[in-house]
């Protein structure tokens, strides 16, 4: 089986990338020596990965399920460079596929048990899908809404009648004789009692109709929960057997099982990820690793927040704990000053994703959405401009982080697309605007982010240098006193010129970070839009959000009840166009400076 591939399978060797700049380090400490061991993700490895993406895009079988893929650039003993490629888990139900690195040894020992368990898991999956599609769920929703409307209409009618009875009581108290007054008041009271009886009857009817459906749905949900617990138990049982059988080998020639390496317990899927497969194969075939890159392909992963075509680092739970052992036998990483380069120390190395080659749109001769920012030219009104003198130049070489305003109380930066606003939860999500500034500025540890932009969104991000300023600025955001303007390119032609989108948004806790329109649970969300230009098959628009919900502009653009056209590059909400970034930019921010008591109007040139 051919596993070692020539570079020409992925890139044009005549145009091979000479730049070896690193955008991420796979790293860990050697269990024996304690040395820090590192393997880079370079521009070359990313270019090879993009070549693999093009191959995957031409075959539908790779888009049926979302998963991580990876490549490892290796050097043969004769100095020739080749490429290994791997997928995580199973590919269309198979662990061994022609042309791909095979699974880590040990799977054969549990092959029968694996096959039996996978069949059980598939049966459980199908039953859960069937139960979730229970027709009574939709029936319950329809009937429940119908009863709610009836009750609301009845309440409105009864309220009107009550008001009329109150007015009538005031009138007859002054005009009728005592005997006639008593009769009239009894009639009004009887009318009130009858309306109460009418409401109780409708409520009883509602309970009689809905309660059986509720009981059936509750029993179905209980069964789904039971099946999920059974699925989890089966998966853990199979993984335990696999972990005892799987044996990893590193570049010093030492082999250990997964259980030996992680005796405290292993998450499901440990050993099946791309990085362990690639490094184990290289170590056991006398191949020297030069660079590695992993990316997500196929369906968008809502639960894992993985977007097709984007690069990701070692996962914190499964791969990162193994990395020190897997890299053992390689030369320890030297500090940057010993390599003669102008990069930061290993502890402050940049850990961000890089971008695919940009597209050229039909309306321009330049680049569309490169993720890099042009020099800012007078982009500030009412404040001081320029880069902080204490900020080192070119420390993070691939994504610039321009400071467009600063004083002793606050700082505003032009955040690039692809960089987090604040550090994420896991190891590969630590690189962010906040973490960079905390490392680079003398007073950086005191910085607090006032608001956030999505990782894929570029533009103005505001940070406070003390807690009082943070509190005062946060109050302006909460009270909607901050004027925000975004610029975007829609992936289609919008026929209307301007308008307001009023759609409540709700984030399902089980499907983060995805947001959706939900009239029952959603929070009010309001956006004004204005068409700037129509350029070929695209529309450039200006968004002014009056509220600040998560993904507000992206959902308001994509939802059919909003604009019905996704923002270009927004894979999360259904844009299929191949492009290098999300075309959404926070262009303007206007607010009152809490200490100077004057209005600041900050602007950042739209980079696409």
Secondary structure, DSSP 8 states (H G I E B T S, - for coil): ----EEGGGTS-GGG------EEEEEEEE-TTT--EEEEEEEHHHHHHHHHHHHHHHT-GGGSSS-EEEEEEEEE-TTS-EEEEEEESS-BTTBS--TTS----TTGGGGHHHHHHHHHHHHHHHHHHHHHHT-HHHHHHHHHHHHHHHHHHHHHHHHHHHHHHHHHHHHHHTTTS-HHHHHHHHHHHHHHHHHHHHHHHHHHHHHHHHHHHHHHHHHHHHHHHHHHHHHHHHHHHHHHHHHHHH-EEE-TTS-EEEHHHHTTT---TTTT-SHHHHHHHHHHHTT-EEEEEEEEEESS-BTTTTB-TT-EE---TTTTHHHHHHHHTTS-----HHHHT-----GGG----------B--TT-SS-B--S------S-EESS--S--TTS-TTSS-SS--EEEEE-SSEEEEEE-TT-BSS--SSGGG--BHHHHHHHHSTTGGG-EESS---TT-EEEEEEESSHHHHHHHHHHHHTT-SEEEEEEEESS---S-EEEEE--EEE-GGGTT-EEE-TTT-B--EEEEEEEEEETTEEEEEEEESS--TTHHHHHHHSTTTT---BTT-GGGT-----SS--EEEEEEEEE-TTT-SEEEEE-----
